[in-house]
Amino acid sequence: MMDIMQRLETMVKALDSKRAEEIKVIKIADLTVLTEYFVIANGTSSTQTKALADEVEYKVKEVCGEDPAQVQGAPGGGWVVLDYSDIIVHVFYKDQREFYNLERLWADGTEVDISGWITKE
């Protein structure tokens, strides 16, 4: 299995390649036993939200050889959660992201600098 930072980078780059908005990686390992990292992003439509989740799943399988332990989502594409055990990827439709506001819930986590992994427009 690849190192966790390489896997995070693969996930972020997959989201970025499909123009995800406001990609964030938050280290929460010190706050919970659930997982080590959350990756949070949003799309601007339900179609894009699904495409973002599909791209993460595809790239992680292709580059890291790993499938998510679990995939959950809301009918209509409001959000998709990809559970890779030590990393949980949350892809929201913009309104859903604002509603759930995971960044506020996990504000005590440490945001990871991903500026080197995303393209600037």
N, C-alpha and C positions, 0 to 999 in steps of 0.2 A: 504494500500500500504506500502511496506517495505521502510525503510529509504534509502536515495539515495546512501550512502556509501555501504550498503549491496547489493544493486542492481549493483553498479559498481563492487564490489568484485565478484558477480555471473558471470558477463560478462567477467571479466578478467580471472577467473578460467576456464570458458568455452573455451575461446580462447587458454589458456595455455594447456588445456587437449588435444587439437587437434594440438599441436605444432606450434602455431602461432609464427611468428618472430617479434621481436621489438615491443612488446605491450607497448603502451603509453596511459596514461590518462592525459588529460589537462583540467584544470578548466578554462573556458572562460566566466563565468557568469558576470565578471566585464567589459568585452569587448563588449558584444553583448546581444541582447534580444532573439536571435535565440534559445539558449539552455544554459544549465549550464556547461555541460561536453562533451568533445569529447573523445571517445575511438578509438584509431587507432592501427591497426595491419596489418600484411601482411602474405600471404601464398606464397609458392614457386611454385605453379602451379594453373591454373584456377580451377581445381578439388578441391584442398585443400582450395582455397579461398571460394568457395561455401560451402564446408563442415564446415568451420569456422563460416560463417554467419548462417548456419542452426543450428549449435550447440549453438550459442548465443541465437537464437530465441527459441530453444527447452528448454534450461536451464532456461532462464528468465521466460518462461511460467510455467515450472515445479516448480521452486523455489519461484518465485515472483508472479505468477498468472497473468502475464501481457503480452499482445501482442504488437508488435510495431504498432504505429499509421500509419506508412508507411514503405514500403520496396522498395528500388529502386536499380537497378543494370544495368550493361552494358552487352549486349549480348556477349557471349564468356567468361564471368566471370572475366573481368578485375577489377571490384570492386563491392561491395555491400554496401549499406547504410541502416542501421536499425535505424529508427527514433522513439525513446521513449519519445519524447517531451523534457524532461529535460536532457536526455542523447542521443547523436547521436553516433552510432557505425559505423566506417568506416573500412571495410575489403578490402584490396587491394591485387592484384597480385603485386609482388615485383617491376616490372618496372613501373606500374601505380602509386604506392606509391611515387617513386622517382620523377615521372613527376608532380604529384599534390603537393607534398611537403607541406602538411598541417602543419607540425611542424614549418616550416618557416613562413607560413602565419599567424599562431597563436602563434608566438614566445613570445608575450607579455602575454600569458596565464601562468598559474602556473601548472607545472607538479606535479602530485600526485605520492607519493611514493607507488608503488604497489609491492615492493620486498617481502612483507609478503604474497602476494596472488599467487605468481608464484613459480613453482618448479625449483630449480637449478639443472642443469645436471652435 
